[in-house]
Amino acid sequence: MSSTLHALLAGVLDYAGLFPPARLPLHEAIKRYARYRDDPASWMLGRFVCPAEQLGELTPLLSLLPSSASPLAISVLGRGGKSASEFLAGLRVDVEAMSAFRDRHGDSVAMAVLEVRLPSDVLAPGATEDAHKLLEDSAKAIEDSRLPTLTLYYEAVPGIPWRAWVTRLRMALTEDAGRSPSAGCKLRCGGLEATAFPSPEQIAEAIVACRDAGVPMKFTAGLHHPLRHFDVSLQTYMHGFLNVFAAGVLAYARRLGAEAVQHILEDVNLENFAFEDARFRWKDYPASIPEIEQARRSAVISFGSCSFEEPRDDLRAMRLLK
């Protein structure tokens, strides 16, 4: 395995076995996560994704993890809300649940990420001030909590025009820069039906917009396989996680525009993705290992997947992993 592939995909997969299409019960999901932490490809494994409402149920299952293992890193999925007031009330409940869980388990758990879906009313046309106010109130709720270093990744509800909500979120986060908590964007790349998959153009616009604003991104849904491909059962193209993270890294390292990023997202030819000893390259666009690592820390953080085995096995089939 090349050093550049390791840099591109280290800790990239947040395991979301509780969610569709897997929909595993919590005890089975955490048991599998524990097993994956001992897998030769465990270097790709990131956080365990768990709803805030199920943190209490997770407590008796922590014994499934070896006591000598590193802390259980959890990305908590918040309640969200249909309105700004409901969102903020849910956020406070979620943060209190996280604080109590952390207090109970101490250094055996790491809780620094909360993913929350934004209410549609603050992303409607003309609601920019409402979005700013919600982010300000969210930051204040975190500042007043026992988790002041928490990073919130905001996701828009389905149905919001893509360009509009990314632009509005970018503007709000940019103006809110410097406040606690840190803020990022969560981008949904697919789902259980064809209409849930955004176009490469839409994803490219989001990547470039967040890059320009200095907003980190997490991705979720639809990224089980490395390369973009046509799915017969859904009758649509599914995005590849190699495409998405190569596009994100090169957008950051080479300051690519949306059109160039879109071309990387659309590429179905593995030969165009070169993992060399000291640099990764897509066609004529290179990124060194320090550039890849910086982009992964600052710009394109991880993706959620209900499967660890599919991405791993596909990479092996492509002879990128042994």
C-alpha positions, -999 to 999 in steps of 0.1 A, spaced: 0 0 0 13 34 -9 20 62 17 -2 85 -3 -32 62 -2 -27 59 36 -26 97 39 -57 101 18 -78 76 37 -65 75 72 -94 76 97 -117 84 68 -146 61 75 -170 69 104 -188 36 111 -226 41 109 -239 6 112 -270 17 131 -283 35 100 -298 23 67 -293 3 47 -276 -18 74 -299 -8 104 -280 -30 129 -291 -31 165 -267 -12 188 -251 -42 204 -243 -57 169 -230 -24 155 -206 -18 184 -195 -55 183 -186 -51 147 -168 -18 153 -147 -35 180 -138 -62 155 -129 -36 128 -105 -19 152 -84 -51 151 -86 -54 113 -54 -49 92 -72 -20 75 -83 -4 108 -62 26 100 -91 37 77 -116 35 106 -128 67 122 -155 74 148 -185 53 158 -217 72 148 -243 71 175 -275 91 181 -275 112 213 -307 94 224 -288 60 225 -257 71 244 -272 56 276 -278 23 259 -241 23 248 -228 23 284 -232 -15 291 -218 -23 257 -184 -6 262 -172 -38 278 -171 -53 243 -141 -30 236 -107 -41 251 -98 -20 281 -63 -15 267 -77 -1 234 -76 36 225 -106 57 236 -139 50 218 -142 80 195 -179 89 189 -195 112 164 -229 120 180 -260 124 158 -282 152 173 -319 155 173 -321 186 150 -355 203 149 -382 215 126 -378 251 138 -350 272 153 -365 270 188 -370 232 186 -334 228 172 -319 248 201 -339 229 227 -328 196 212 -292 208 210 -291 215 247 -305 181 255 -280 164 232 -251 183 247 -262 174 283 -264 138 273 -229 139 258 -215 157 289 -231 131 312 -218 102 291 -183 117 291 -184 124 328 -193 88 334 -167 72 312 -139 97 314 -109 91 291 -122 58 278 -144 79 253 -136 108 230 -165 131 222 -157 161 201 -181 159 172 -219 165 170 -238 162 137 -270 181 135 -296 187 107 -306 223 103 -343 233 104 -357 243 70 -370 277 82 -336 291 87 -325 281 52 -355 295 34 -349 324 10 -345 356 29 -337 339 62 -300 347 63 -303 367 96 -322 337 111 -294 314 101 -268 337 117 -289 339 148 -292 302 151 -255 296 147 -248 323 173 -273 307 197 -258 273 191 -223 285 198 -235 301 231 -252 268 241 -219 250 236 -199 277 254 -222 273 284 -218 235 284 -191 211 297 -180 204 261 -166 238 250 -143 223 223 -172 205 205 -173 208 167 -208 210 152 -214 198 116 -245 213 102 -267 194 76 -296 210 57 -329 192 55 -338 176 22 -357 198 -2 -336 230 3 -321 242 -31 -285 230 -30 -267 261 -41 -288 283 -19 -282 265 13 -245 259 8 -240 296 0 -261 307 30 -244 283 53 -210 294 40 -218 331 46 -232 324 81 -202 303 92 -177 328 77 -192 357 97 -194 335 128 -157 325 125 -137 327 156 -165 318 180 -167 285 199 -177 259 188 -160 251 156 -184 246 128 -185 225 97 -208 213 69 -222 179 65 -230 169 30 -254 140 20 -241 122 -11 -269 96 -16 -296 76 0 -321 48 -6 -335 61 -39 -321 78 -70 -335 113 -61 -313 113 -30 -281 116 -50 -268 151 -57 -251 157 -90 -213 159 -93 -219 196 -101 -237 202 -69 -211 184 -48 -183 203 -66 -200 236 -58 -203 226 -22 -166 216 -19 -154 248 -35 -178 270 -14 -166 254 18 -130 255 8 -133 292 1 -149 298 34 -125 277 54 -153 254 65 -145 217 71 -167 191 55 -180 157 65 -199 135 40 -225 108 45 -247 83 26 -241 67 -7 -203 64 -5 -198 26 0 -175 22 -31 -143 38 -41 -151 49 -76 -182 65 -92 -203 38 -108 -238 31 -121 -260 12 -97 -285 -10 -115 -309 -14 -86 -312 23 -81 -309 32 -117 -285 61 -110 -248 69 -106 -234 65 -71 -205 87 -60 -171 71 -50 -153 80 -18 -119 81 -37 -135 106 -61 -149 127 -33 -117 128 -12 -94 132 -42 -115 161 -53 -116 177 -19 -78 173 -13 -69 187 -47 -95 215 -45 -77 225 -12 -41 219 -23 -43 232 -59 -72 258 -54 -92 241 -82 -124 256 -95 -157 239 -94 -154 226 -130 -121 208 -124 -135 194 -91 -165 181 -110 -143 163 -135 -126 144 -106 -160 135 -91 -172 122 -125 -141 100 -133 -148 63 -134 -112 53 -146 -89 42 -118 -59 47 -140 -63 84 -136 -58 81 -98 -21 76 -92 -8 67 -57 29 73 -59 55 71 -31 57 108 -23 25 123 -40 -10 115 -51 -20 125 -86 -52 128 -105 -42 132 -142 -19 163 -141 -30 176 -106 -6 164 -78 -7 167 -40 22 158 -17 17 138 15 19 170 37 -7 187 14 -30 156 17 -26 155 54 -33 192 58 -64 190 36 -77 160 56 -72 178 89 -87 211 77 -111 206 48 -124 170 40 -126 152 73 -145 119 69 -175 101 56 -202 81 73 -209 45 61 -230 17 74 -204 -7 60 -167 -10 67 -162 -42 48 -175 -30 14 -150 -1 11 -122 -23 24 -130 -52 1 -134 -30 -30 -100 -14 -23 -85 -49 -21 -102 -59 -53 -87 -29 -70 -52 -40 -57 -48 -8 -37 -49 -28 -5 -35 -62 3 
